[in-house]
């Protein structure tokens, strides 16, 4: 069964650096701390790389660096989907229209 550790009196500067490190690695603070402990204990096999669709920290714009602005707008999401080759087939629209029209009869 996992054990819970508590570290008290962590200096603010250190806590901020750890939070930034976790964000730069696209991990939660909890996961980042666990990986640091595993590295220190030499138990970690390897951490899988971040998904390719996530922008690398150095390539993110200043707007997307804060947690509040980390979400994509609908336009940005649509552009990213189009860039990856996604299309919007009319088949689903036709199914929805057919179902809607059937309910109106």
C-alpha positions in Angstrom: 0.0 0.0 0.0 1.4 3.4 -0.9 2.7 5.6 1.9 2.0 9.3 2.2 4.9 11.7 3.0 4.6 15.2 4.2 7.4 17.8 4.0 7.0 20.8 6.2 8.5 24.2 6.0 9.4 24.1 2.3 10.8 27.6 1.4 8.6 29.5 -1.0 11.4 29.9 -3.5 12.0 26.2 -3.6 8.2 25.4 -3.9 8.0 27.9 -6.8 10.9 26.3 -8.6 9.3 22.8 -8.1 6.0 24.1 -9.5 7.7 25.6 -12.5 9.7 22.4 -13.1 6.5 20.4 -13.0 4.7 22.7 -15.4 7.7 22.8 -17.8 7.6 19.0 -17.8 3.8 19.0 -18.2 3.3 17.0 -15.0 1.4 17.6 -11.8 3.5 18.7 -8.9 2.7 15.4 -7.2 4.0 13.4 -10.2 7.1 15.6 -10.5 8.0 15.1 -6.8 7.5 11.4 -7.1 9.8 11.2 -10.1 12.5 13.2 -8.2 12.2 10.8 -5.3 12.5 7.8 -7.6 15.6 9.3 -9.3 17.1 9.9 -5.9 16.4 6.3 -4.9 17.6 5.1 -8.3 14.4 3.1 -8.8 12.9 4.8 -11.9 13.0 2.8 -15.1 12.0 5.7 -17.4 9.3 8.3 -17.8 7.4 8.2 -21.1 7.8 11.3 -23.3 5.1 13.9 -23.5 2.6 13.4 -26.3 3.8 14.8 -29.6 0.7 17.1 -29.9 1.7 19.0 -26.7 3.9 22.0 -27.5 7.3 22.0 -26.0 7.7 24.5 -23.1 10.2 26.6 -25.0 7.8 26.8 -28.0 4.8 27.9 -26.1 3.7 31.5 -26.4 3.7 33.8 -23.4 -0.1 33.6 -23.5 -0.2 29.9 -22.9 2.3 29.7 -20.1 0.0 30.6 -17.3 -2.5 28.0 -16.1 -5.5 30.3 -16.7 -4.6 30.7 -20.4 -3.5 27.1 -21.0 -6.7 26.2 -22.8 -7.1 26.5 -26.5 -9.8 28.6 -28.0 -12.2 26.9 -30.3 -10.5 28.5 -33.3 -7.0 27.3 -32.2 -8.4 23.8 -31.5 -10.0 23.7 -35.0 -6.8 24.9 -36.6 -4.8 22.2 -34.8 -7.2 19.5 -35.8 -7.1 20.6 -39.4 -3.3 20.7 -39.3 -3.3 17.0 -38.1 -5.4 16.1 -41.1 -8.8 16.0 -39.4 -11.8 16.6 -41.6 -15.4 17.3 -40.8 -17.4 14.7 -42.8 -21.0 15.7 -43.6 -22.1 12.2 -42.7 -22.7 13.0 -39.0 -24.5 16.2 -39.9 -26.8 14.2 -42.2 -27.5 11.7 -39.4 -28.4 14.5 -37.0 -30.6 16.2 -39.5 -32.4 13.0 -40.3 -33.0 12.2 -36.6 -34.2 15.8 -35.9 -36.6 15.7 -38.9 -37.9 12.3 -37.8 -38.8 13.7 -34.4 -40.7 16.7 -35.9 -43.0 14.4 -37.9 
